[in-house]
Amino acid sequence: MKKSIILWIIRLTAVVILLQTLYFKFSGAEESVYIFTTLGIEPYGRIGSGIVELIASILILIPRASFFGALLGMSTMIGAILSHLFFLGIEIKNDGGTLFILAIITFLCCLLLVYNQKDRFLDLLKFKF
């Protein structure tokens, strides 16, 4: 019971962070446009990453699919973290590093969800056609 509650808190943390960034991506907020222009993938990268994050959020909330959602979220956050480290810098438009920190928190939440369901992954590896 306690483990289940903790897992739901982790799920909700990742989902809330992922979903709150969608407004900025889909509305064309200045920071989002700046980020994806700097990366050279505006507007398709901005909209595409928003769609991927929306799909990840939905999957994370579905217990049977949360492994895949967390894997997708984790992969997306690796891209965000590497973009910050190699192209954008930690701080974006005087945000104090907030976007970078949120990407790390989301990555860690997704990593914990994937690790918690590692048996599901191992079962997939055993699958034969």
C-alpha positions as CSV (number, residue, x, y, z in Angstrom):
1,M,0.0,0.0,0.0
2,K,2.7,2.5,1.0
3,K,4.8,1.6,-2.1
4,S,1.7,2.1,-4.3
5,I,1.2,5.6,-2.9
6,I,4.8,6.5,-3.4
7,L,4.7,5.3,-7.0
8,W,1.6,7.4,-7.6
9,I,3.3,10.5,-6.2
10,I,6.3,9.8,-8.5
11,R,3.9,9.3,-11.5
12,L,2.0,12.5,-10.7
13,T,5.2,14.5,-10.2
14,A,6.4,13.5,-13.7
15,V,3.0,14.0,-15.3
16,V,2.4,17.5,-13.8
17,I,5.8,18.7,-14.9
18,L,5.4,17.3,-18.4
19,L,1.9,18.6,-18.8
20,Q,2.6,22.1,-17.4
21,T,5.3,22.6,-20.1
22,L,2.7,21.8,-22.9
23,Y,1.0,25.1,-22.5
24,F,4.3,26.9,-23.3
25,K,5.2,24.7,-26.2
26,F,1.7,24.7,-27.8
27,S,1.1,28.4,-27.3
28,G,4.5,29.4,-28.8
29,A,5.7,31.1,-25.6
30,E,8.9,33.2,-26.0
31,E,11.1,30.7,-24.0
32,S,9.9,27.7,-26.0
33,V,10.4,29.4,-29.3
34,Y,13.9,30.6,-28.2
35,I,14.9,27.1,-27.1
36,F,13.9,25.4,-30.3
37,T,15.1,28.2,-32.5
38,T,18.5,27.9,-30.8
39,L,18.4,24.2,-31.5
40,G,17.4,24.8,-35.1
41,I,14.2,22.8,-34.9
42,E,11.5,25.5,-34.5
43,P,8.5,25.0,-34.8
44,Y,8.5,21.2,-35.6
45,G,10.7,20.3,-32.7
46,R,8.7,22.3,-30.2
47,I,5.3,20.9,-31.3
48,G,6.7,17.4,-31.8
49,S,8.3,17.2,-28.4
50,G,5.0,18.5,-26.9
51,I,3.1,15.7,-28.6
52,V,5.6,13.1,-27.3
53,E,5.4,14.5,-23.8
54,L,1.6,14.4,-23.9
55,I,1.7,10.8,-25.0
56,A,4.2,10.0,-22.3
57,S,2.0,11.7,-19.7
58,I,-1.0,9.7,-20.7
59,L,0.9,6.4,-20.7
60,I,2.4,7.1,-17.3
61,L,-1.0,7.5,-15.8
62,I,-2.2,4.1,-17.1
63,P,-0.8,1.5,-14.7
64,R,-0.3,-1.2,-17.4
65,A,1.4,1.3,-19.8
66,S,3.3,3.4,-17.3
67,F,6.6,1.5,-18.0
68,F,6.4,2.6,-21.7
69,G,5.3,6.2,-20.7
70,A,8.2,6.4,-18.3
71,L,10.6,5.1,-20.8
72,L,9.4,7.7,-23.4
73,G,9.5,10.5,-20.8
74,M,13.0,9.4,-19.7
75,S,14.2,9.5,-23.3
76,T,12.7,12.9,-23.9
77,M,14.3,14.3,-20.8
78,I,17.7,12.9,-21.8
79,G,17.3,15.0,-24.9
80,A,16.3,18.1,-22.9
81,I,19.2,17.6,-20.4
82,L,21.8,17.1,-23.2
83,S,20.4,20.1,-25.1
84,H,20.9,22.3,-22.0
85,L,24.4,21.0,-21.3
86,F,25.7,21.2,-24.9
87,F,23.7,23.9,-26.7
88,L,21.5,26.1,-24.5
89,G,23.2,26.4,-21.1
90,I,21.7,25.7,-17.7
91,E,19.8,29.0,-17.5
92,I,17.3,30.0,-20.2
93,K,16.1,33.6,-20.4
94,N,17.0,34.3,-16.7
95,D,15.0,31.4,-15.4
96,G,17.6,30.5,-12.8
97,G,18.0,27.0,-14.3
98,T,14.3,26.1,-13.5
99,L,13.7,24.3,-16.8
100,F,17.0,22.3,-16.4
101,I,16.0,21.3,-12.9
102,L,12.5,20.3,-14.0
103,A,14.0,18.1,-16.7
104,I,16.3,16.4,-14.2
105,I,13.4,15.8,-11.7
106,T,11.2,14.4,-14.5
107,F,14.0,12.2,-15.7
108,L,14.6,10.8,-12.2
109,C,10.9,10.2,-11.6
110,C,10.7,8.3,-15.0
111,L,13.9,6.4,-14.1
112,L,12.3,5.3,-10.8
113,L,9.2,4.2,-12.6
114,V,11.1,2.2,-15.2
115,Y,13.3,0.6,-12.5
116,N,10.2,-0.3,-10.4
117,Q,8.8,-2.1,-13.4
118,K,12.1,-3.7,-14.6
119,D,10.5,-7.2,-14.4
120,R,8.0,-6.0,-17.1
121,F,11.0,-5.1,-19.3
122,L,12.7,-8.4,-18.6
123,D,9.5,-10.2,-19.6
124,L,9.5,-8.3,-22.9
125,L,13.0,-9.5,-23.6
126,K,11.9,-13.1,-23.2
127,F,9.0,-12.6,-25.7
128,K,9.4,-14.8,-28.8
129,F,7.6,-14.4,-32.1
